[in-house]
Amino acid sequence: MRRLTALLALALTLALAPAMPAQAKKPLVGTMALDFNLAWPGPQPDIPDWAGNITFNGDEYRMLFFAIGSGKAFVEDPGKVHFFWEIWAIYDTTFDFTTLLPSDDWAGWLPSDAPDELVLWGYDLGIVAWQNDKYRMNGNVEEAFGAFEAWEGRNVHMSGIIEWQEIETPEGTIVAPHHAPGTFRIN
């Protein structure tokens, strides 16, 4: 009787296994290449502060970051660490924002404004350490679409280095973020 019960339990498990949603078992790791939006006016959820590309397994996607909160304003004395809170969004390659960089017209760039092209989006909290220009962010995937559906609700970790540039202004030379190469990982 025990053997029959065990065999029935095994058969039921095997029968239900294909009906269970497929879950991604290995982390999804991507390489980010981001540029700072020099027209960025400060934390606003509809104006991206960083834009660029991310590559997963040789496939390229578009990526935007929208700052929605910060520990201190960028122009204040930042101390040793700058804190930030942001929305990130990843779109397929049909989403072309490169012709607008660095435009002053950034209206309409919320993740919900491009549902056909959007593949992943979420939130993160992060820091930049000024002594070595390294950044780290932790967050989550709020929504995932298409081939990325298995990643919805998962944790996200990003890290890299901020590269700086000097910009001539009427008031003189200022230093601003330029590039932020890094790694994106969903566990």
N, C-alpha and C positions, 0 to 999 in steps of 0.2 A: 504494500500500500504506500509506504514512504517513497519507494522508487517511482511509482505511478504519479504521485503528487509532485515529486521533483521534476519528472519528465513533462508533466502538464505545465508547471510553472516555467520551465525552460522554453517550451513551445510557445506559450503565451508571450514571454519576453521577446523571443525572436520574431513573432508575428507583429508585435507592436513597435519594434525597433525602427522599421522603415517609416512608420507614421510620425515618429518624433522629429521635431525640427532639427536640421543639421546645425551643429554648433562648431564654430571655428576652434580648433584645439591648439594650434600654434599661434604665437603672437603675429600680428600684422605689422611689419616694419617698413617704413618709408623714409626717403631722403628728401628733405625740404630745401628749397632755394628761394628765399624771400627777399623782397626789397621794401624799404621803408617808403611810405607815401609822404613826400615832402609837403603836400598840401593838407596834411592831417591837422585839424584845428584843436584836437584834444579828445578825450574819451567821449565817444558818441556811438550808439549801437548801429547807426546806419552809414557810417563812414569808416572804411577800412584803414587801419594804420599800417598794416603789412599786406603785401600781395605777392604772389609768385606761383611756383610749381612744386608739386610733390610727386615722387615716383615710387610706385609699389610694383615689385617684380617686373621692372622694365616698362610698365605702363605709366604714362604721365597724366596728371590731373592738375587742375587749377586750385589754388588755396588762398583764402582771405582770412585775415584776423581783424576783429572789431574790438577795440578797447572799450570796456564799459565801466571800469573803475580802476583806481590807483591809490597807492599809499600817499604819495606826494606829487605835486605837479612837476612836470619835466624840467621847468626852469628854476625850481627851488634847489637848494643844496640837498642833494639826494642821500647824503650819508654814504654808507658802505653798500647798501642794497636798495634796489628799486623794486617795489611790489606792484603787481598788476593783476587785473581780472579781465578776461576777454571771451568773446565768442569766436570760434574758428569754424570755417565751412570749407568743404572740399567738393569741387564740381568736376564733371567730365570735361574733356577738351573742347567740346562745342561751346562752352561758356567762355567767350572772349572778352576779357576786361583790359587787355594790354594796350589797346588804343586810347584808353582813358587815363593812363598813368603819366605824369602826376596831375591830373585834371582837378579843378576846383568843383566839378559837378559829380559828386559821389552819391547823390540821392538814389534810393531804391536798391541798395545792396544788402538788404537783410536776407538771411537764408531762405525765407519764405517767398522771396521775389523771383526765384529761379528754380521752381520745383522740378522741372523736367531735367535740368542739368545737375541738380544737387545729388550727391551720393552719400555724404556723411556731414554731420555738424554736431557741435557740442560746446561745452564750456571748459575753461581751465583757469587755474590760479597759478601765478608764477613769480619768479624773482630774477633779477639781473644783478650779479655781483660785480660792482664797479672795479674792483682791484684786478679782475682777470677777464671781464666782459662776457663771462659765461651766463647763459640763461637756462632755467629749468622750469617746466610747467607740468602740473598734474591736473587731470580733469576726467571727463567722461564723454561718451558718445550718447547724445540725446536721441538722434534719429539716424537710421541707416537705410539705404534704399538699394534695390536691385541686387547685384552680386555681393554687396556689402551688408546685407540684412543681418547676417549672423553676428555682426559686431555691435549691434545696438545694445546700449546699456553697459558696455564694457569700459574699463579704465583706460585712460590715455596718458602717456608720458612723452614729453618733448624736451629736447636739450640741444644746445649748440653754442655758438659764439656770435656776439654782435660785432660787426665790422663798422668802423666809423668813417666819416668823410668831412672835409672842410668845405663850407659853402660861403661864398662871398655875398654879403647883403649890403644894403645902403648904410647900415649901422656898423659894418665891419665883418670880419670872418667869424663864423660860428661853427661848432662841431655838432653834427647830427648823425643819427644812425644811418647806415647805408644798406648793408646786406646782413642776413641772418641765416647762414647755412646751418642745418641741424638734422636731427633724427626724430622721427615721429613713430611711436609704438603704441599699439592697442593690445592689451593683454586679454 
